[in-house]
Amino acid sequence: MTGQDHPIAVIGAGAAGLLAAIFSRPTASQGAGSSRRVLLLERTRDGGRKILVSGGGRCNVLPSQLEPARFVTDSSPNTLRKMLHSWPLAEQRRFFEDEVGLELVLEPETGKLFPASNSARQVRDGLVALARRRGVEIRFESLVEGLAPRPDGGWSIRLRDGDGIIAASVILATGGKSLPGTGSDGLGFELVRGLGHTIHPTYPALTPLTAEPPRHADLAGISLDVTITAPGPGKGFTTRGGFLFTHRGYSGPAVLDISHLAVRSRLPLLVQWTDLDAATWDRALREGSGSVAGPLRRHLPDRLAEALLGEAGIEAGRPLHQLRREERLRLIELLTRYPLPWTGDEGYRKAEVTGGGVALSEVDPRTLESRLHPGLFLCGEILDAFGPIGGHNFAWAWATGRAAGLGASDHLRLRHSGIEGAQAEPP
């Protein structure tokens, strides 16, 4: 077999890996590299398992608007934005509707785009089917154990069953460590670390927080929209969205979006339970009539209102006009700057993404090719970036997977045109 016969090998058939495989085999109209064999290696029996569990089985395919400023990285935010914007959101939507065959529907109250069928399986199966239509060879239950560059510029891949594969180039889309039940095990980090890449410290992100003892276990199941702030320079870090009391602690989008600060820095978190600020609550409690519980119950679930009054040491039936100034101020503080008594987190077991990863400075932001090893491309969760809840992390996976696929295809076109090392046009 000659070097030109060796396939592009994509390791990992998750969101980024499926896109990388698809775009490594462009259509004739997309040009270069359409005859190159593409081999997609996946450790599970069916692939795309994070797609299947996303959005409660509905799969939030995309956000209606990208928010690059809310992405988190220890690398250059400017590099992150370049990579994220390499595939505009409108073009991503057209790809899923025209190429994958999905009808995407906007959920106005959340700004999320879901398949009309509300089926994550349809998303995963549609991507697998498109990869096969493009001519991608998919090998499920293929466990990669080793990866090494070859003297001829290709790559050797060692499988756990003892088999070996020679590839012309490799795209690593192995995911991170989050949701290990879907097949993620951090393998990619081990492989690239062995190749000399810098790995920024990894940590569970978008993960629920826990409390020991579980002080609010009796409120489990209550959900509402809140604002959570982590104090810091300037105004600190603030999130707004759904909050859910659980038997073990706290979850919901607002908690998940700020959890990385709790996990990494053990920062205190302050909750504002409603849209009402301290001045508005002060007027309501001073100028209202009836019992103290009345204004709270108009804006909060009953059980939470009673719990906050209990913590303030105020009887729910106390007439408002009998409320002393110090009691009113104590209650207002609990309503607008409640110190969430979290003590830990659910870790990678329930984390939706992995924070940290390969330093973005070590890949070309246009092609996702390693700056250390020509012919090696990195995409998806293995890279040092993640976004908020709401389809942003899929947008990152789709964009970086596509860029890596096109980059690998173009790399080999240039190599076999006798101009290896020339800079490819951006995807």
Secondary structure, DSSP 8 states (H G I E B T S, - for coil): --GGGS-EEEE--SHHHHHHHHHHS--GGG-TTTTS-EEEE-SSSS--HHHHHGGGGT---EESS--GGG-B-SS-HHHHHHHHTTS-HHHHHHIIIIIS---EEEETTTTEEEETT--HHHHHHHHHHHHHHTT-EEE-S--EEEEEE-TTS-EEEEETTS-EEEESEEEE----SS-GGGT--SHHHHHHHHTT--EEEEEEES--EE-SS-TTGGGTT-EEEEEEEE--STT-EEEEEEEEE-SSEEESHHHHHHHHHHHHH----EEE-SS--HHHHHHHHHH--SBTHHHHHHHS-HHHHHHHHHHHT--TT-BGGG--HHHHHHHHHHHHSEE----EE-GGGT-SEEEEEE-GGGB-TTT-BBSSSTTEEE-GGGBS-B--TTTHHHHHHHHHHHHHHHHHHHHHHHHHTT-TT------
